[in-house]
Amino acid sequence: MTNFIPVFPIEVVVYPNESYRLHISNDNYKHLITDCYGENKPFGIVPIINNRLSETGTLVDIVEVAEVWEDGRMNVVVKGSTVFKVLELIKSIPEKLYSGAIVSYLDNMTVSSPSIAQKVTGLLRQFHHLINYLPTTNKDDDQITSYDMAHTAGLSLQEELELLELLFESQRLEYLRRHLIKTIPVLANIQSMLKRSAKTNDFKNHKGFDFEANQ
């Protein structure tokens, strides 16, 4: 299924069911928000990475226009819904200040094995403990998805996009699992190094090696 939608290219990845707060100051996107909010229609957020427009984005709905200033700036809350593929970018739309795109909505499998999800959730807790991060979520463990975990798993923007491009929950969980298994030991080693370096000025009491006791 293909559709034409307004697009907002920014340096962020928004996932399905994720709420995201936008501050709108650019005249082009003030126009976009005004149109979409007035007509109750969604628009697409397309990530920009290394000054390049991604081919995958997320359709979002405007949940709330929280604040509007006299100069037209706005604080807006949007919520992600559907992942799409950009088929063609339409840079100029008649009588509009913003761009659009012809997109194809992608089928997205959100169900996976609970046991795999529990393993990844456990790894994420280890990661959060190492960085002294206390997540805020109202969801039970069995309701948490890869999308809920992605932004607090230490992924780069490119990696967040790669996760968005995966269309099976099992693939996304495996992506996070591999990332965390690779990242956690590195963080643990860094913390150990910092603890050792903090004690470099202390006088150390070493027991030494007892040759007779170890014969």
Buried (B, 14 or more C-beta within 10 A) or exposed (E): EEBEBBBBBBEBBBBBEBEBEBEBEBEEBBBBBBBBBEEEEBBBBBBEBEEEBBBBBBBBBBEEBEEBEEEBEBBBBBBBBBBBBBEEBBEEEEEBBBBBBBBEBBEBEEEBEEEBBEBBBEBBEEBBEBEEEEEEEEEEEEEBBBBBBBBBBBBEBEBBBBBBBBBBBBBBBBBBBEBBEEBBEEBEEEEEEEEEEEEEEEEEEEEEEEEEEEE
